[in-house]
C-alpha cells in the first residue's frame, strides 16, 4: 500500500491471527496480554510526541512555545523522570525496612500529587466550556445539539481548554470538556492498563456518563456528539456499555461518537433487533425488502488514527484487525480512518492534520494537496484503488442537518459492500465552513 494513501477499515477485518482475551474475561489475563502488547509496540512511544513542530493552530497546539505550554511540558518532564526513577528503584527498596519502604512511597506519591495539582486545578464541576468571544456570537445556533469531549492522557486544565477551543472553532459548536485528570505520562499509562483490564471507572467516567445521559433525555435535543481522545476512548467504551444498558434505543439513535487516537480494546454497538444478524435478513424480512441496513443502537461511530501513533497501535489499530468468530469475542464497531503519520496530541497531530484551520484560526479551510482530506484511500480488504476524500458540498450535510435521516452516511459496518463508494468526505463529523466561501 502506498505510504501517502489514507487507509480505511470499514469493519473488523480479522488480519491478526491471535485473538485477544474477551474484555469480559479474566482481568489478570487481560492485564498480562496488555503488558505483552505494550512492550511489542514500545518503540513507537516517542511517536506520541513527534513531530514537535509545526504549530498551525498557534498557542492552541500542545507543543507551541507559549508560556502556559512550556510550564506544562516542564512539569510533565519532571513527573516523567520522577515516576520512571520511582519504578526502577522499587526492587532495591526490598532491602530496606518496611517503614523506609512505606515512607519513600508516600513521599513520592505526595510529590506527584502536588505537581499534578498544578496541572489539574481550576476545572469546574460541570465541565470546562469552550471560550466564547465576539466571533462565537455570530455562529449559527444549534440549540438542539450537545457536544461533549473527554480527553486523554497527560492533559491538564490548559491543554483541555485548548482542546475544547480547537474543537469549537473547527465545528462551530459550543463544547463541554469533561476532565480526565493527568497523573503524569508514566502513571497515566499504568492507569490505562488497569482501566482497560479491570474496567475501572474513575470519577470522570461517571461524570461524563451522567452528562451524556442527561443530554439524551433532555427534551428538544436531537443530536448528542461525544468526542473521545486517547484514554478517553477506554472510558468512552465503558460509557457506551452503560448507556446500552440504561437508555432506550430510540434515544440512543441521537448519539454520535467520534474518536481520535484511542487506546480502547472494544467498542460495542449492537443491532437493535435480531433480524439484521444475517446478510439475508438485512435486505429481506418475510420476503420483503427492508431499509434497516443501518439498524445499529448508536447511529454513528467513527475512529480516526495515526498509523505510527503508539496509542493507536496499542488500541484501535490492533483490535479492529481481530475478527470475532462468535458473539462472546470483542467487538470494535465503527469505521476507522488511518492517517499515514505519527503523533498523538489531539490539536497538533490530529485536528491540525485532518481539519486544518484558516490563517485566522476561526474556520476550517479547504483541503490542499497533501492534506488528509485530499489523500486517496485504501480500503482494507478491497482492491487498492485510490478514492478521493475531497469535500463534496452536496454530501456534507450531516453537521448542519436537521433530521437523523440526514446523518446516516454509510459506516460500512452493516456488511453493505456498495456503501464504501460513499467515502467523500470520510466522516459525518465535518468542520464548519467560512461563510465567505463560494
C-alpha positions as CSV (number, residue, x, y, z in Angstrom):
1,X,0.0,0.0,0.0
2,X,1.5,3.4,-0.9
3,X,2.6,5.4,2.2
4,X,0.7,8.5,1.1
5,X,-2.6,6.7,1.0
6,X,-5.1,7.0,3.8
7,X,-6.4,3.7,4.9
8,X,-10.0,2.8,5.8
9,X,-11.0,-0.2,7.9
10,X,-14.8,-0.4,7.3
11,X,-15.2,-3.2,9.9
12,X,-13.1,-5.7,11.9
13,X,-11.1,-7.5,9.2
14,X,-9.5,-10.4,11.0
15,X,-5.9,-9.7,9.9
16,X,-4.4,-10.7,13.2
17,X,-4.2,-14.5,13.8
18,X,-4.2,-14.2,17.6
19,X,-7.4,-13.4,19.4
20,X,-7.3,-11.0,22.4
21,X,-8.9,-12.2,25.6
22,X,-12.5,-11.2,26.0
23,X,-12.9,-7.9,27.7
24,X,-15.4,-9.5,30.0
25,X,-13.0,-12.3,30.8
26,X,-10.3,-12.7,33.5
27,X,-8.9,-9.2,34.3
28,X,-5.5,-10.7,35.0
29,X,-5.4,-12.5,31.7
30,X,-6.3,-9.2,30.0
31,X,-3.6,-7.4,32.0
32,X,-0.9,-9.8,31.0
33,X,-2.0,-9.6,27.4
34,X,-1.8,-5.8,27.5
35,X,1.6,-5.8,29.1
36,X,2.9,-8.0,26.2
37,X,1.2,-5.8,23.6
38,X,2.6,-2.7,25.3
39,X,6.2,-3.9,25.0
40,X,5.6,-5.1,21.5
41,X,4.9,-1.5,20.5
42,X,7.1,0.3,22.9
43,X,9.5,1.6,20.2
44,X,6.6,3.7,18.9
45,X,6.2,5.5,22.2
46,X,8.3,8.6,21.1
47,X,6.0,9.0,18.2
48,X,3.3,10.1,20.6
49,X,5.1,13.4,20.9
50,X,6.6,13.7,17.5
51,X,6.8,15.7,15.4
52,X,7.4,18.6,17.8
53,X,6.6,21.2,15.0
54,X,4.9,22.8,13.1
55,X,2.2,24.5,15.1
56,X,-0.6,25.5,12.6
57,X,-3.0,26.4,15.3
58,X,-0.5,28.6,17.2
59,X,-1.0,28.7,21.0
60,X,-3.8,26.0,20.8
61,X,-1.2,23.4,19.8
62,X,0.2,21.4,22.7
63,X,3.9,21.9,21.9
64,X,3.7,25.5,20.8
65,X,6.3,27.5,22.8
66,X,3.8,29.6,24.8
67,X,4.4,30.3,28.5
68,X,1.5,28.1,29.6
69,X,2.6,25.2,27.3
70,X,6.2,25.5,28.4
71,X,5.1,25.3,32.1
72,X,3.0,22.2,31.4
73,X,5.7,20.5,29.4
74,X,8.3,21.2,32.1
75,X,6.1,19.8,34.8
76,X,5.5,16.7,32.7
77,X,9.2,16.2,32.2
78,X,9.7,16.4,36.0
79,X,6.9,13.9,36.5
80,X,8.3,11.5,33.9
81,X,11.8,11.5,35.4
82,X,10.5,11.1,38.9
83,X,8.0,8.3,38.0
84,X,10.4,6.4,35.9
85,X,13.1,6.6,38.6
86,X,10.5,5.6,41.2
87,X,9.6,2.4,39.3
88,X,13.2,1.5,38.7
89,X,14.0,2.0,42.4
90,X,11.2,-0.2,43.7
91,X,13.1,-3.6,43.6
92,X,16.1,-2.1,45.5
93,X,13.7,-1.0,48.3
94,X,13.2,-4.6,49.3
95,X,16.4,-4.5,51.2
96,X,15.2,-1.7,53.4
97,X,12.9,-1.8,56.4
98,X,9.2,-1.6,55.8
99,X,9.0,1.8,57.4
100,X,11.6,3.2,55.0
101,X,9.8,1.5,52.1
102,X,6.4,2.9,53.0
103,X,7.8,6.4,53.8
104,X,9.5,6.5,50.4
105,X,6.4,5.5,48.5
106,X,4.2,8.0,50.4
107,X,6.8,10.8,49.8
108,X,6.9,10.1,46.0
109,X,3.1,9.9,45.7
110,X,2.8,13.2,47.7
111,X,5.3,14.9,45.4
112,X,3.4,13.5,42.4
113,X,0.0,14.7,43.7
114,X,1.4,18.2,44.4
115,X,2.8,18.6,40.9
116,X,-0.3,17.2,39.2
117,X,-2.5,19.6,41.3
118,X,-0.7,22.5,39.5
119,X,-1.7,20.9,36.2
120,X,-5.3,19.9,37.0
121,X,-6.6,22.7,39.3
122,X,-9.4,25.0,38.3
123,X,-11.8,22.7,36.4
124,X,-15.5,23.5,37.2
125,X,-17.6,20.5,38.4
126,X,-19.9,20.8,35.4
127,X,-17.1,20.6,32.9
128,X,-14.8,23.1,31.1
129,X,-16.6,25.0,28.4
130,X,-15.2,26.3,25.2
131,X,-14.3,30.0,25.1
132,X,-16.9,32.4,24.0
133,X,-15.9,35.7,22.2
134,X,-17.1,38.2,19.7
135,X,-16.6,35.6,16.9
136,X,-18.7,32.8,18.5
137,X,-21.6,35.1,19.0
138,X,-22.1,35.2,15.2
139,X,-22.1,31.4,14.7
140,X,-25.3,29.7,13.7
141,X,-27.2,28.5,16.8
142,X,-27.7,24.8,17.3
143,X,-29.8,24.7,20.4
144,X,-30.9,21.1,19.7
145,X,-27.3,19.8,19.9
146,X,-25.0,18.9,22.7
147,X,-21.3,18.4,22.1
148,X,-19.2,16.7,24.8
149,X,-15.5,15.9,24.9
150,X,-13.5,13.5,27.1
151,X,-9.7,14.0,27.0
152,X,-6.8,11.5,27.1
153,X,-3.5,11.2,28.9
154,X,-1.2,14.0,30.0
155,X,-3.9,16.7,29.8
156,X,-4.3,19.4,32.5
157,X,-6.5,22.4,32.5
158,X,-4.5,24.4,30.0
159,X,-4.5,21.7,27.3
160,X,-8.1,20.7,28.0
161,X,-9.1,24.3,27.4
162,X,-7.1,24.4,24.2
163,X,-8.7,21.1,23.1
164,X,-12.3,22.3,23.5
165,X,-11.5,25.6,22.0
166,X,-9.9,24.0,18.9
167,X,-12.9,21.6,18.5
168,X,-15.3,24.5,18.9
169,X,-13.6,26.6,16.2
170,X,-13.5,23.6,13.9
171,X,-17.2,22.7,14.2
172,X,-18.6,26.0,15.3
173,X,-20.4,24.4,18.3
174,X,-20.0,25.1,22.0
175,X,-18.1,22.2,23.5
176,X,-18.1,20.9,27.1
177,X,-14.9,19.2,28.2
178,X,-15.0,16.5,31.0
179,X,-11.6,16.4,32.6
180,X,-9.8,13.1,32.8
181,X,-7.1,14.3,35.2
182,X,-3.5,13.6,34.4
183,X,-1.1,11.9,36.9
184,X,1.9,12.2,34.6
185,X,2.7,10.2,31.5
186,X,4.0,7.1,33.2
187,X,1.2,6.8,35.8
188,X,-1.4,7.7,33.1
189,X,-0.2,4.7,31.0
190,X,-0.4,2.5,34.1
191,X,-3.9,3.7,34.7
192,X,-4.8,2.9,31.1
193,X,-3.6,-0.7,31.7
194,X,-5.6,-1.0,34.9
195,X,-8.7,0.7,33.4
196,X,-8.7,-1.5,30.3
197,X,-8.2,-4.8,32.0
198,X,-10.2,-4.3,35.2
199,X,-12.9,-1.9,33.8
200,X,-12.0,0.6,36.5
201,X,-14.3,3.6,36.2
202,X,-12.7,6.8,37.5
203,X,-14.8,9.8,38.6
204,X,-14.6,11.4,35.2
205,X,-16.1,8.3,33.6
206,X,-19.1,8.7,35.8
207,X,-19.3,12.4,35.3
208,X,-19.2,12.1,31.5
209,X,-21.8,9.3,31.6
210,X,-24.2,11.5,33.6
211,X,-23.6,14.4,31.2
212,X,-24.3,12.3,28.1
213,X,-27.3,10.6,29.6
214,X,-28.9,13.9,30.7
215,X,-28.4,15.3,27.1
216,X,-30.1,12.3,25.6
217,X,-33.1,12.6,27.9
218,X,-33.3,16.4,27.5
219,X,-36.4,17.4,25.6
220,X,-35.7,19.2,22.3
221,X,-32.2,17.7,21.9
222,X,-31.9,16.0,18.5
223,X,-28.2,15.3,18.4
224,X,-25.6,14.4,21.1
225,X,-22.0,14.2,19.9
226,X,-19.4,12.6,22.1
227,X,-15.8,13.2,21.1
228,X,-13.1,11.0,22.7
229,X,-9.3,11.1,22.6
230,X,-6.7,8.6,23.8
231,X,-7.5,7.2,27.2
232,X,-10.9,8.9,26.8
233,X,-11.6,6.0,24.3
234,X,-11.3,3.4,27.1
235,X,-13.6,5.5,29.3
236,X,-15.9,6.2,26.4
237,X,-16.2,2.4,25.7
238,X,-17.4,1.9,29.3
239,X,-19.8,4.8,29.0
240,X,-21.3,3.2,25.8
241,X,-21.7,-0.1,27.7
242,X,-23.6,1.7,30.5
243,X,-25.8,3.6,28.0
244,X,-26.7,0.4,26.2
245,X,-27.9,-1.0,29.5
246,X,-29.8,2.1,30.7
247,X,-31.1,4.3,27.8
248,X,-34.0,3.4,25.5
249,X,-33.0,2.5,21.9
250,X,-34.9,5.4,20.4
251,X,-32.9,7.9,22.4
252,X,-29.6,6.2,21.6
253,X,-30.2,7.0,18.0
254,X,-29.5,10.6,18.7
255,X,-26.0,9.8,19.9
256,X,-22.9,10.0,17.6
257,X,-19.4,9.1,18.7
258,X,-16.1,10.3,17.1
259,X,-12.7,9.2,18.4
260,X,-9.1,10.2,17.9
261,X,-6.1,8.0,18.8
262,X,-8.0,5.9,21.3
263,X,-6.5,3.1,23.4
264,X,-9.7,1.1,23.8
265,X,-9.9,-2.7,23.4
266,X,-13.6,-2.8,22.4
267,X,-16.3,-0.6,21.3
268,X,-19.8,-2.0,21.3
269,X,-22.7,-1.1,19.0
270,X,-25.2,-4.0,18.7
271,X,-28.0,-4.3,16.3
272,X,-31.4,-3.1,17.5
273,X,-33.0,-6.4,16.6
274,X,-32.1,-10.0,15.7
275,X,-33.2,-9.7,12.0
276,X,-30.1,-7.9,10.9
277,X,-27.6,-10.5,12.2
278,X,-27.6,-12.3,8.8
279,X,-26.9,-11.0,5.4
280,X,-30.2,-12.3,4.1
281,X,-32.3,-10.6,6.8
282,X,-30.5,-7.3,6.4
283,X,-32.0,-7.0,3.0
284,X,-35.2,-9.1,3.3
285,X,-37.7,-9.6,6.0
286,X,-40.6,-12.0,5.5
287,X,-39.7,-11.9,1.8
288,X,-40.0,-8.1,1.6
289,X,-37.1,-5.7,1.2
290,X,-36.2,-3.7,4.3
291,X,-34.4,-0.4,4.6
292,X,-32.9,-1.2,8.1
293,X,-29.4,-1.7,6.9
294,X,-28.1,0.9,9.5
295,X,-30.1,-0.6,12.3
296,X,-27.4,-0.1,15.0
297,X,-28.2,1.1,18.5
298,X,-25.9,4.1,18.0
299,X,-26.4,5.9,14.8
300,X,-22.8,6.8,14.0
301,X,-19.3,5.8,15.3
302,X,-16.1,6.7,13.6
303,X,-12.5,6.3,14.7
304,X,-9.5,8.4,13.5
305,X,-6.0,7.1,13.9
306,X,-2.4,8.0,13.0
307,X,-0.6,4.9,11.7
308,X,2.5,5.4,13.8
309,X,0.8,6.6,17.0
310,X,1.8,4.3,19.9
311,X,-1.7,4.6,21.4
312,X,-3.4,3.5,18.2
313,X,-1.1,0.6,17.7
314,X,-1.8,-0.4,21.3
315,X,-5.5,0.2,20.9
316,X,-7.8,0.8,17.9
317,X,-5.5,-0.4,15.2
318,X,-4.7,-3.7,17.0
319,X,-8.3,-4.6,18.0
320,X,-10.1,-3.6,14.8
321,X,-7.9,-6.2,13.0
322,X,-9.3,-9.1,15.0
323,X,-12.4,-10.6,13.5
324,X,-14.8,-12.1,16.1
325,X,-15.8,-15.6,15.4
326,X,-18.6,-15.8,18.0
327,X,-20.7,-13.3,20.0
328,X,-18.6,-13.5,23.1
329,X,-15.4,-12.2,21.5
330,X,-14.5,-8.5,21.5
331,X,-16.3,-6.1,19.1
332,X,-14.8,-2.9,17.9
333,X,-17.6,-1.2,16.0
334,X,-17.2,1.8,13.7
335,X,-15.3,2.7,10.6
336,X,-11.6,3.5,11.1
337,X,-9.7,6.2,9.1
338,X,-6.0,5.9,9.3
339,X,-3.7,8.9,8.5
340,X,-0.1,7.8,7.5
341,X,1.8,9.8,10.1
342,X,3.0,9.7,13.7
343,X,1.7,11.9,16.6
344,X,-0.8,11.6,19.4
345,X,-1.6,15.1,20.5
346,X,-5.2,16.0,19.7
347,X,-4.8,19.5,18.3
348,X,-1.3,19.4,16.9
349,X,-1.2,15.9,15.4
350,X,-4.9,15.1,14.7
351,X,-7.1,18.2,14.2
352,X,-4.3,20.3,12.5
353,X,-3.7,17.4,10.1
354,X,-7.3,16.3,9.4
355,X,-9.3,19.6,9.9
356,X,-6.7,22.5,9.4
357,X,-7.9,26.0,10.2
358,X,-7.6,29.0,8.0
359,X,-4.9,31.7,8.8
360,X,-7.3,33.4,11.3
361,X,-7.8,30.2,13.2
362,X,-11.6,30.7,13.1
363,X,-12.7,28.4,10.3
364,X,-11.7,25.1,8.8
365,X,-10.0,25.8,5.4
366,X,-10.5,23.9,2.2
367,X,-8.2,20.9,1.7
368,X,-4.9,21.5,-0.1
369,X,-2.7,18.9,-1.9
370,X,-1.2,16.6,0.6
371,X,-3.9,17.2,3.3
372,X,-5.6,14.2,4.9
373,X,-8.9,15.2,3.2
374,X,-7.2,15.2,-0.2
375,X,-5.5,11.8,0.1
376,X,-6.6,8.7,-1.8
377,X,-7.9,5.9,0.3
378,X,-7.0,2.3,0.5
379,X,-10.0,0.1,1.7
380,X,-8.9,-2.7,3.9
381,X,-9.9,-6.0,2.3
382,X,-10.7,-4.3,-1.1
383,X,-8.6,-3.8,-4.2
384,X,-6.1,-0.9,-3.6
385,X,-7.8,1.6,-5.8
386,X,-7.4,5.2,-4.6
387,X,-10.6,7.1,-3.9
388,X,-10.5,10.8,-3.1
389,X,-11.5,12.1,0.3
390,X,-12.2,15.5,-1.1
391,X,-15.1,17.7,0.2
392,X,-18.4,17.3,-1.6
393,X,-20.7,20.2,-0.6
394,X,-23.7,18.2,-1.8
395,X,-22.8,15.4,0.5
396,X,-21.5,17.2,3.6
397,X,-24.9,17.9,5.1
398,X,-24.6,16.0,8.4
399,X,-23.1,18.6,10.6
400,X,-25.8,21.0,9.8
401,X,-28.7,18.6,9.2
402,X,-32.0,18.8,11.0
403,X,-33.1,15.2,10.9
404,X,-31.4,11.9,11.9
405,X,-32.1,10.5,8.5
406,X,-29.7,13.1,7.0
407,X,-27.0,12.0,9.4
408,X,-26.8,8.4,8.2
409,X,-23.9,8.2,5.8
410,X,-22.7,4.6,5.5
411,X,-20.3,3.3,8.1
412,X,-19.7,0.1,6.2
413,X,-20.3,-1.8,9.5
414,X,-23.5,-3.5,8.3
415,X,-21.9,-5.5,5.6
416,X,-23.2,-3.3,2.8
417,X,-20.3,-3.5,0.3
418,X,-21.7,-0.8,-2.0
419,X,-21.6,1.7,0.9
420,X,-17.9,2.0,0.5
421,X,-18.3,4.1,-2.6
422,X,-19.8,6.9,-0.5
423,X,-16.4,7.9,1.0
424,X,-16.5,11.6,0.1
425,X,-15.9,13.0,2.7
426,X,-14.9,10.3,5.2
427,X,-17.0,11.4,8.1
428,X,-20.3,12.7,9.3
429,X,-18.4,15.0,11.6
430,X,-17.5,17.8,9.3
431,X,-15.9,21.2,10.0
432,X,-17.8,24.4,9.8
433,X,-17.3,26.5,6.7
434,X,-16.2,30.0,6.3
435,X,-19.4,31.9,5.4
436,X,-17.4,33.9,2.9
437,X,-16.7,30.9,0.7
438,X,-18.5,30.4,-2.5
